[in-house]
Amino acid sequence: MAILTAATPGICFWITGMLFGPEDDGGGIWVSFGFCAGREADFALNQLLGPLWDFPLLWFGSVPLIVLAWGGVVLSERAGHPGLGRILGRSAAAVMIVSHLPSPLLFVLDMSAGAGCTDSWEPLELTGWGVAMDLYHLVPAVLVLLAVRPSGLSRRGALARTAIAVSLVIVMLLTAGADAARGKVSDRSALDCAGFGDGTVSGLDEDEKGFLCGIRDDSFGRGVPRLANMPDRELLAYGRYLCDLAVRNGGDAYAPAVSEAMGEVDRYPLVGALERSCPKVAEVQKERGRQKQAEIDAYYAAVERSCAAHPRHRPKIKPVRQVRETVWTEFWRIEAWDEGNEGAQVDDMVADLVGSGPGVLSIWAAGEIGHACVTGESYRRRPPVETRGWEQVVEVGYQSGDGVLSILDGRGERLPDLAAGGPGSYRVRVHVRGRKAVTENIESPDGTVQLMIMVFPGKEKRSRIYRDYPSS
């Protein structure tokens, strides 16, 4: 009976795998909160006894150890030394008890400390291979002790033996079934994460649904895939624990203690899910967002002031249009495209400053990322060449199919149209200063780069370099 009891979970999983195939969770996560004495002691003990569990005699629920003890009992009885067999059996039972009894005892210790410590075991330790299985594997240890007791104490009535056998079978089946059950995992459709009102999950409030959606909503790269397959009950317990921990840290979901409890999961979407179920975290995150937006606004305002401080260009001839803009780029360039040609690239940049192709214009604007102060001027005839005070002056041809030349920056904002003559051939003359400073010093203030872009009609195709960087 001890061998059968120890082997039952493995047999159940083997049969389940044969019938339904291996279960694919898409990955898993081990969650340990580490703030309760029992849980911390259990973790330390697991680390200490890890090599013991790797010993082959303890594999398959300690079946090899029980078989070895049984063989020792049989051989010792045949040799006329039954006491030696009892010692072997009790030793095997002692090893099993040492392996599986500490975790349940430490869990009971944490139960006496309050619900918070109980929850710290809940997400994984009360399901799967946790406390429940430790309790289960104490049963074969007890059966081994009963099997090796002196024969004079082993007589029981048929009714008592039957009751014990039936009880053990029921315990085996119920425990193995509970061990195999994973709990309900509601998907984003059942939770109505899209907000269409067609969800099927009941018994959860909106905050709880919000937290589960924040974890399981994988649209647009959101969600926390490593937690998505945890059952609802365990995931909500984890969320409550994180909320309580964050509240104890002033609502800061990024506090070191909270980050430690989160482990190696992607914290940004996890904090986003927590905001939906934990009012204090939502309040702190909202205030943090206001502060961040204030910093961004102040940053943009400072760049605008920096650009405004540069002297205005005084054209030699009157332009059709003159505009001044502060533009942003994340990939060195600002660009213009004909309609339907969006996204086309220019491979050949003249003097690494400006290049053009059919329906596309590309201009260097910043050292990989940052702002540039841009003046755009549109003319009906060719303006005089100006090189004084500029590091580079380069002119290229541009063919506009739709008659619009509107330069787009990295934030999706456009300069006004600089093509004064509608569809046709143009010349684009680009002037730059401040490029040397940002190239040689990445700490240069944003807005150091100044660009002046002159656009006027012209059929010439050849590019011209009037002043080349780093000429002075």
C-alpha positions as CSV (number, residue, x, y, z in Angstrom):
1,M,0.0,0.0,0.0
2,A,2.9,2.4,0.7
3,I,4.4,1.7,-2.8
4,L,1.0,2.2,-4.4
5,T,0.3,5.4,-2.5
6,A,3.7,6.9,-3.4
7,A,3.4,6.0,-7.1
8,T,-0.2,7.1,-7.6
9,P,0.5,10.8,-8.5
10,G,3.1,9.8,-11.1
11,I,0.8,7.2,-12.6
12,C,-2.1,9.7,-12.8
13,F,0.0,12.2,-14.6
14,W,1.3,9.6,-16.9
15,I,-2.2,8.4,-17.8
16,T,-3.4,12.0,-18.3
17,G,-0.4,12.7,-20.6
18,M,-1.2,9.6,-22.6
19,L,-4.9,10.5,-23.0
20,F,-4.7,14.2,-23.4
21,G,-1.1,15.0,-24.4
22,P,1.4,17.0,-22.3
23,E,0.0,20.2,-20.9
24,D,1.5,23.3,-22.4
25,D,1.3,26.3,-20.1
26,G,3.5,28.5,-22.3
27,G,6.0,28.9,-19.5
28,G,5.7,29.2,-15.8
29,I,6.8,31.4,-12.9
30,W,7.8,30.6,-9.3
31,V,6.6,33.3,-6.9
32,S,8.1,33.7,-3.5
33,F,7.2,36.7,-1.3
34,G,9.8,36.1,1.4
35,F,8.5,38.3,4.2
36,C,7.2,35.7,6.7
37,A,9.3,33.6,9.0
38,G,7.8,30.2,8.0
39,R,8.1,31.0,4.3
40,E,11.7,32.2,4.6
41,A,12.7,29.1,6.7
42,D,11.0,26.8,4.1
43,F,12.9,28.4,1.3
44,A,16.2,28.1,3.2
45,L,15.4,24.4,4.0
46,N,14.6,23.7,0.4
47,Q,17.9,25.0,-0.6
48,L,19.7,22.9,2.0
49,L,17.8,19.7,1.2
50,G,17.8,20.1,-2.6
51,P,20.7,17.6,-3.1
52,L,18.7,15.0,-1.0
53,W,15.7,15.2,-3.3
54,D,18.0,14.7,-6.4
55,F,19.0,11.3,-5.0
56,P,17.5,8.5,-7.1
57,L,16.0,6.7,-4.1
58,L,13.6,9.6,-3.6
59,W,12.4,9.8,-7.2
60,F,8.8,8.8,-8.1
61,G,7.5,9.7,-4.6
62,S,10.3,7.7,-2.8
63,V,9.1,4.4,-4.4
64,P,12.7,3.1,-4.9
65,L,13.5,3.8,-1.2
66,I,10.3,2.0,-0.1
67,V,11.1,-1.0,-2.4
68,L,14.7,-1.1,-1.0
69,A,13.4,-1.0,2.6
70,W,10.8,-3.8,1.8
71,G,13.6,-5.9,0.4
72,G,15.7,-5.4,3.5
73,V,12.8,-6.4,5.7
74,V,12.2,-9.6,3.8
75,L,15.9,-10.5,3.8
76,S,16.3,-9.8,7.5
77,E,13.3,-11.9,8.4
78,R,14.6,-14.8,6.4
79,A,18.0,-14.4,8.0
80,G,16.3,-14.5,11.4
81,H,17.0,-10.9,12.3
82,P,13.6,-9.1,12.0
83,G,14.8,-6.3,14.2
84,L,17.3,-5.3,11.5
85,G,14.4,-5.1,9.0
86,R,12.4,-2.9,11.3
87,I,15.4,-0.5,11.6
88,L,15.7,-0.3,7.8
89,G,12.0,0.4,7.4
90,R,11.9,3.1,10.1
91,S,15.0,4.7,8.7
92,A,13.3,4.9,5.2
93,A,10.2,6.4,6.8
94,A,12.3,8.9,8.7
95,V,14.0,10.1,5.5
96,M,10.6,10.6,3.9
97,I,9.3,12.4,7.0
98,V,12.3,14.7,7.1
99,S,11.8,15.4,3.4
100,H,8.1,16.3,3.5
101,L,7.0,17.3,7.0
102,P,8.8,20.7,7.5
103,S,6.9,22.6,4.8
104,P,3.4,21.8,6.3
105,L,4.6,22.7,9.8
106,L,6.1,26.0,8.6
107,F,2.9,26.7,6.7
108,V,0.9,26.2,9.9
109,L,3.4,28.6,11.6
110,D,2.7,31.3,9.0
111,M,-1.1,30.7,9.3
112,S,-0.8,31.7,12.9
113,A,0.9,35.0,11.8
114,G,-2.1,36.1,9.8
115,A,-3.7,36.1,6.3
116,G,-0.8,38.0,4.8
117,C,1.7,35.2,5.5
118,T,-0.8,32.6,4.4
119,D,-1.2,34.4,1.1
120,S,2.5,34.4,0.6
121,W,2.3,30.6,0.2
122,E,-0.8,30.6,-1.9
123,P,0.0,31.3,-5.6
124,L,2.1,28.2,-6.1
125,E,2.8,26.5,-2.8
126,L,-0.8,25.3,-2.1
127,T,-1.2,23.8,-5.6
128,G,0.9,21.5,-7.7
129,W,4.0,20.2,-6.0
130,G,3.6,22.3,-2.8
131,V,2.3,21.8,0.8
132,A,-0.5,19.6,-0.4
133,M,1.9,17.1,-2.0
134,D,4.1,17.2,1.1
135,L,1.1,16.2,3.2
136,Y,0.2,13.5,0.7
137,H,3.7,12.0,0.7
138,L,3.6,11.6,4.5
139,V,1.0,8.9,4.0
140,P,3.4,6.3,2.6
141,A,5.8,7.1,5.4
142,V,3.2,6.2,7.9
143,L,2.3,3.1,6.0
144,V,5.9,2.0,6.1
145,L,6.0,2.5,9.9
146,L,2.8,0.4,10.2
147,A,4.3,-2.3,8.0
148,V,7.4,-2.8,10.1
149,R,5.7,-2.7,13.6
150,P,6.0,-5.9,15.7
151,S,3.6,-8.6,14.5
152,G,1.8,-8.8,17.9
153,L,0.5,-5.3,17.4
154,S,-0.8,-5.8,13.9
155,R,-4.0,-7.7,14.5
156,R,-7.1,-5.8,13.5
157,G,-10.6,-6.9,12.6
158,A,-11.7,-7.2,9.0
159,L,-13.9,-4.2,9.3
160,A,-11.1,-1.9,10.6
161,R,-8.8,-3.1,7.9
162,T,-11.4,-2.5,5.2
163,A,-12.1,1.0,6.6
164,I,-8.4,1.9,6.6
165,A,-7.9,0.6,3.0
166,V,-11.0,2.5,1.7
167,S,-9.9,5.7,3.5
168,L,-6.5,5.5,2.0
169,V,-7.9,4.9,-1.5
170,I,-10.2,7.9,-1.2
171,V,-7.4,10.1,0.1
172,M,-5.1,9.0,-2.8
173,L,-7.8,9.7,-5.5
174,L,-8.9,13.0,-4.0
175,T,-5.4,14.3,-3.5
176,A,-4.2,13.2,-6.9
177,G,-7.2,14.8,-8.5
178,A,-6.7,18.0,-6.6
179,D,-3.1,18.0,-7.5
180,A,-3.9,17.6,-11.2
181,A,-6.5,20.4,-11.1
182,R,-5.1,23.7,-12.2
183,G,-8.1,25.9,-11.3
184,K,-10.1,28.2,-13.6
185,V,-8.2,30.4,-16.0
186,S,-10.5,33.0,-17.6
187,D,-9.4,34.4,-20.9
188,R,-9.7,38.0,-22.1
189,S,-12.9,37.3,-24.0
190,A,-14.7,35.8,-20.9
191,L,-13.4,38.7,-18.8
192,D,-14.8,41.2,-21.4
193,C,-11.4,43.0,-21.5
194,A,-12.5,44.8,-24.7
195,G,-15.5,46.3,-22.8
196,F,-18.2,45.1,-25.2
197,G,-20.4,43.8,-22.4
198,D,-20.3,40.1,-23.5
199,G,-18.2,38.7,-20.8
200,T,-19.2,35.4,-19.1
201,V,-17.2,35.5,-15.9
202,S,-19.2,36.0,-12.7
203,G,-18.3,36.4,-9.1
204,L,-15.6,39.0,-9.7
205,D,-15.8,42.8,-9.2
206,E,-14.6,45.3,-11.8
207,D,-11.3,45.8,-10.0
208,E,-10.6,42.1,-10.0
209,K,-11.5,41.8,-13.7
210,G,-9.4,44.8,-14.4
211,F,-6.3,43.2,-12.8
212,L,-6.9,39.9,-14.7
213,C,-7.3,41.8,-18.0
214,G,-4.2,43.7,-17.4
215,I,-2.3,40.4,-17.1
216,R,-4.0,38.5,-19.9
217,D,-4.8,41.2,-22.5
218,D,-2.1,40.4,-25.0
219,S,-3.3,42.8,-27.7
220,F,-0.8,45.4,-28.9
221,G,2.0,43.8,-27.0
222,R,0.4,44.3,-23.6
223,G,-0.1,41.9,-20.7
224,V,2.3,39.7,-18.7
225,P,2.7,36.4,-20.6
226,R,4.7,34.8,-17.8
227,L,1.7,35.2,-15.4
228,A,-1.1,34.7,-17.9
229,N,-1.7,31.0,-17.3
230,M,-1.9,31.2,-13.5
231,P,-5.5,30.4,-12.3
232,D,-7.7,33.3,-11.5
233,R,-7.7,32.6,-7.7
234,E,-4.0,32.5,-7.4
235,L,-3.4,35.5,-9.7
236,L,-5.9,37.6,-7.7
237,A,-4.2,36.5,-4.5
238,Y,-0.8,37.6,-6.0
239,G,-2.4,40.9,-7.0
240,R,-3.8,41.5,-3.5
241,Y,-0.4,40.7,-2.0
242,L,1.4,43.2,-4.3
243,C,-1.3,45.8,-3.5
244,D,-0.8,45.4,0.2
245,L,3.0,45.5,-0.2
246,A,2.8,48.6,-2.3
247,V,0.4,50.3,0.2
248,R,3.0,49.6,3.0
249,N,5.5,51.4,0.8
250,G,3.4,54.5,0.2
251,G,1.6,53.2,-2.9
252,D,4.9,53.0,-4.8
253,A,4.6,49.9,-7.1
254,Y,8.3,50.4,-8.0
255,A,9.6,50.3,-4.4
256,P,12.4,47.8,-3.9
257,A,10.3,45.5,-1.8
258,V,7.5,45.4,-4.4
259,S,10.0,44.9,-7.2
260,E,11.6,42.0,-5.4
261,A,8.1,40.4,-5.0
262,M,7.5,40.8,-8.7
263,G,10.7,38.9,-9.6
264,E,11.8,38.9,-13.2
265,V,8.4,39.6,-14.9
266,D,7.9,42.7,-17.1
267,R,7.1,45.2,-14.4
268,Y,5.6,48.0,-16.5
269,P,2.5,46.0,-17.6
270,L,2.3,44.4,-14.2
271,V,2.2,47.8,-12.5
272,G,-0.4,48.8,-15.1
273,A,-2.6,45.9,-14.1
274,L,-2.1,46.7,-10.5
275,E,-3.3,50.2,-11.1
276,R,-6.7,48.8,-12.1
277,S,-7.2,46.9,-8.9
278,C,-5.3,48.9,-6.2
279,P,-6.5,52.5,-5.7
280,K,-3.4,53.6,-3.8
281,V,-1.1,52.5,-6.6
282,A,-3.4,54.2,-9.1
283,E,-3.3,57.4,-7.1
284,V,0.5,57.3,-6.9
285,Q,1.0,56.4,-10.6
286,K,-1.4,59.2,-11.6
287,E,0.6,61.7,-9.6
288,R,3.8,60.3,-11.0
289,G,2.3,60.7,-14.5
290,R,1.4,64.4,-13.8
291,Q,5.0,65.0,-12.6
292,K,6.4,63.3,-15.7
293,Q,4.2,65.3,-18.0
294,A,5.2,68.5,-16.2
295,E,8.9,67.6,-16.7
296,I,8.3,66.9,-20.5
297,D,6.4,70.2,-20.9
298,A,9.2,72.0,-19.2
299,Y,11.8,70.3,-21.4
300,Y,9.9,71.2,-24.6
301,A,9.4,74.8,-23.4
302,A,13.2,75.1,-22.7
303,V,14.0,73.8,-26.3
304,E,11.5,76.3,-27.7
305,R,13.1,79.1,-25.8
306,S,16.5,78.0,-27.0
307,C,15.3,78.0,-30.7
308,A,13.6,81.3,-30.2
309,A,16.8,82.8,-28.9
310,H,18.6,82.2,-32.2
311,P,18.5,85.3,-34.5
312,R,16.0,85.3,-37.3
313,H,17.3,84.9,-40.9
314,R,17.0,88.0,-43.0
315,P,16.4,86.9,-46.6
316,K,18.2,88.6,-49.4
317,I,15.0,88.5,-51.5
318,K,11.5,88.3,-50.3
319,P,10.3,84.7,-49.8
320,V,6.7,83.5,-50.5
321,R,6.7,82.0,-47.1
322,Q,9.0,81.9,-44.1
323,V,8.4,79.6,-41.1
324,R,10.3,78.8,-37.9
325,E,9.7,75.4,-36.2
326,T,11.4,73.3,-33.5
327,V,11.5,69.8,-34.9
328,W,12.2,66.4,-33.2
329,T,13.9,63.4,-34.7
330,E,14.8,59.9,-33.3
331,F,16.7,58.6,-36.3
332,W,18.9,61.5,-37.4
333,R,16.6,62.7,-40.2
334,I,13.5,64.7,-41.0
335,E,11.8,63.8,-44.3
336,A,9.2,64.8,-46.9
337,W,7.2,62.4,-49.2
338,D,4.8,62.7,-52.0
339,E,1.4,61.2,-51.3
340,G,1.5,57.5,-51.7
341,N,5.3,57.4,-51.4
342,E,5.4,57.5,-47.6
343,G,8.3,55.6,-46.0
344,A,10.6,55.6,-49.0
345,Q,14.2,56.0,-48.1
346,V,17.1,58.0,-49.6
347,D,20.4,56.0,-49.7
348,D,22.7,58.6,-51.2
349,M,23.0,61.7,-48.9
350,V,25.1,64.5,-50.4
351,A,27.7,65.5,-47.8
352,D,25.8,63.4,-45.4
353,L,23.3,66.3,-45.1
354,V,20.6,66.1,-47.7
355,G,19.4,63.6,-50.3
356,S,16.5,63.2,-52.6
357,G,14.8,60.6,-54.8
358,P,11.5,60.3,-56.7
359,G,9.0,61.9,-54.4
360,V,11.2,61.8,-51.3
361,L,13.5,64.3,-49.5
362,S,15.7,63.5,-46.5
363,I,17.6,66.0,-44.3
364,W,20.0,65.3,-41.4
365,A,18.6,67.1,-38.4
366,A,20.2,65.9,-35.1
367,G,22.8,63.5,-33.6
368,E,20.6,60.4,-33.6
369,I,18.0,61.9,-31.3
370,G,17.0,65.4,-30.3
371,H,15.6,68.7,-31.5
372,A,16.7,71.1,-34.3
373,C,15.8,74.7,-34.8
374,V,14.5,74.9,-38.4
375,T,13.8,77.9,-40.6
376,G,11.9,77.0,-43.9
377,E,11.7,79.5,-46.7
378,S,9.8,79.1,-50.0
379,Y,10.7,81.2,-53.1
380,R,9.4,81.6,-56.7
381,R,12.9,82.3,-58.0
382,R,16.4,81.3,-57.0
383,P,17.7,83.2,-53.9
384,P,21.3,84.3,-53.5
385,V,23.7,81.7,-52.0
386,E,24.6,82.4,-48.4
387,T,27.5,80.6,-46.7
388,R,28.6,83.0,-44.0
389,G,28.1,81.6,-40.5
390,W,27.1,78.1,-41.8
391,E,29.1,74.9,-41.4
392,Q,27.5,73.3,-44.5
393,V,25.5,74.5,-47.4
394,V,24.3,71.8,-49.8
395,E,21.8,72.0,-52.7
396,V,20.0,69.1,-54.4
397,G,17.2,68.7,-57.0
398,Y,13.7,67.5,-56.0
399,Q,10.8,66.4,-58.2
400,S,7.4,67.0,-56.6
401,G,4.6,64.9,-58.1
402,D,1.8,66.3,-56.0
403,G,3.0,69.9,-55.6
404,V,3.4,69.6,-51.8
405,L,6.7,69.7,-49.9
406,S,5.8,69.3,-46.2
407,I,8.7,68.1,-44.0
408,L,7.7,65.6,-41.3
409,D,9.5,65.3,-38.0
410,G,9.9,62.4,-35.6
411,R,6.7,63.2,-33.6
412,G,4.5,63.3,-36.8
413,E,4.4,67.1,-36.9
414,R,4.7,68.8,-40.3
415,L,6.3,72.1,-41.5
416,P,4.0,74.2,-43.7
417,D,4.2,73.4,-47.4
418,L,7.4,74.9,-49.0
419,A,6.6,74.2,-52.6
420,A,5.4,77.5,-54.0
421,G,4.9,76.5,-57.6
422,G,2.8,73.3,-57.3
423,P,3.9,70.0,-59.0
424,G,7.2,70.2,-60.8
425,S,11.0,70.5,-60.4
426,Y,12.6,72.2,-57.4
427,R,15.9,72.9,-55.9
428,V,16.4,72.4,-52.1
429,R,19.2,74.3,-50.5
430,V,20.0,73.2,-46.9
431,H,22.2,75.2,-44.4
432,V,23.3,73.8,-41.1
433,R,25.3,75.0,-38.1
434,G,25.8,73.4,-34.7
435,R,26.4,70.0,-36.3
436,K,30.1,70.0,-35.3
437,A,29.2,70.7,-31.7
438,V,26.6,67.8,-31.3
439,T,28.9,65.4,-33.2
440,E,31.9,66.1,-31.0
441,N,30.0,66.4,-27.7
442,I,26.8,64.3,-27.1
443,E,26.1,66.4,-24.1
444,S,25.4,69.5,-26.2
445,P,22.2,71.2,-25.3
446,D,19.1,70.2,-27.2
447,G,18.4,72.9,-29.9
448,T,22.0,73.4,-30.7
449,V,21.5,72.4,-34.4
450,Q,20.1,75.1,-36.6
451,L,18.8,74.4,-40.1
452,M,17.7,76.7,-42.9
453,I,15.9,75.1,-45.8
454,M,15.3,77.1,-49.0
455,V,13.0,75.7,-51.6
456,F,12.7,77.3,-55.1
457,P,11.8,76.2,-58.7
458,G,14.7,74.7,-60.7
459,K,15.2,72.0,-63.3
460,E,18.9,71.3,-62.6
461,K,19.5,67.8,-61.4
462,R,23.1,68.0,-60.3
463,S,23.9,68.4,-56.6
464,R,26.0,71.4,-55.4
465,I,28.1,71.7,-52.3
466,Y,28.7,75.4,-51.5
467,R,30.3,74.7,-48.1
468,D,31.2,71.4,-46.7
469,Y,31.4,70.2,-43.1
470,P,33.7,70.7,-41.2
471,S,34.8,73.8,-43.2
472,S,34.7,77.0,-41.3
